[in-house]
């Protein structure tokens, strides 16, 4: 049982490294289009584009999750990413668990 929990912990830890935060997403771009664009760099696991419930429009940022850290590096190595005439702003995202946030803020 301890081995299974250790494997799970390693999996959770490694998952944090494969996310990219994308800002300045044009209003006209959908999550499907983002996923298609970023798939040229590797296997896109998920594209999360949050929407504003009041306006019905997306919030102009998203998270793109890749399968491996090498795929993230492929994306970050390209000088600029332009969709529908707008330059996207990319950052590698490392997500912290809630327990880590609480201990760091205390």
N, C-alpha and C positions, 0 to 999 in steps of 0.2 A: 504493500500500500504506500509506503514512503517513497518508493521509486516512482510511482505514478504521480504523486504530488510534486516531486522534484521535476519530472518531465513537464508537468503543467506549468510550474513556475518558470522554467526556462523558456517555454513557448510564449508565455505572457510577456516576459522580459524582452525577447527578441522581436515580438510583434511591434513594439513601440518604435523601432528603428526604421520602419518601412513606410512611414507616412510623410506626405508632402502637403503643406498648407499652401493654397493658391489664392491670391488676392487679386482684385481688380478684374474679376470675371465680367465680361460684357453682359448686359441684361438679356441679350438675345440668344445667349449660349445655354444649352441644356446640359444636364448631367450625362446624357447619352453622347452628345458631341464632345464633352470633356473626356469621357472614357475612351472614345474613339481616337482622339488626339493623343492622349498619353499612352495608348497601347502601342504606339510606335517605339516606345522606349522599353517596354517589357509587359509582363502580365499584370493588368490592372485588376486587383481583387474587388475594389469598391470605390465608388465616387460618391461622396456625400456632399450635396449641395443644399444647404438649409434655406427654407422659405420663410418669409414674413407672413404670418396668418392674416394680418390686417390688410396688407396691400396685395398679396398673392404673388408678389415678385420674389425672386431669390435674393439673397443678401450680398451678392457679388463676391463671395468667397466660398471655398470648398476644401475638402480634404480628399486626397487621392491616395489609396493604399495599394502598395505593390507587394509582390511575392517575395522579393529578395532585396537586400541592401544594394546590390550591384545595379539593379534597375533604377533605384532612387538616384544613385550616382550618375547613371546615364542621363537622367532628366536634368540633374543639376549642372552637368558639364556643358550643356548647350547654353550659348550666350544669352539668347533671348527667346521667349515663347510668345508668339503673337496669334491671337484668335480674333477674327473679324475686325482687324485693324487696331486692336487694343493689346498693349504689352502686359502680360501676366507677371505678377510678382510671386516668386516661389521661395519657400523656406522649408528646410527639412524639419519635420515636426516630431518631437519626442513627447509622448503623452505620459504623464505621471498618474499613478493611481491616487485615489483620494487619501489613503493613509500617508502617502509621501507628501501630499500637499499640506496636510495638517501639521506634520512634524516640521516641515520647512517654514511654515508661517508662525509657528509658536516660538 
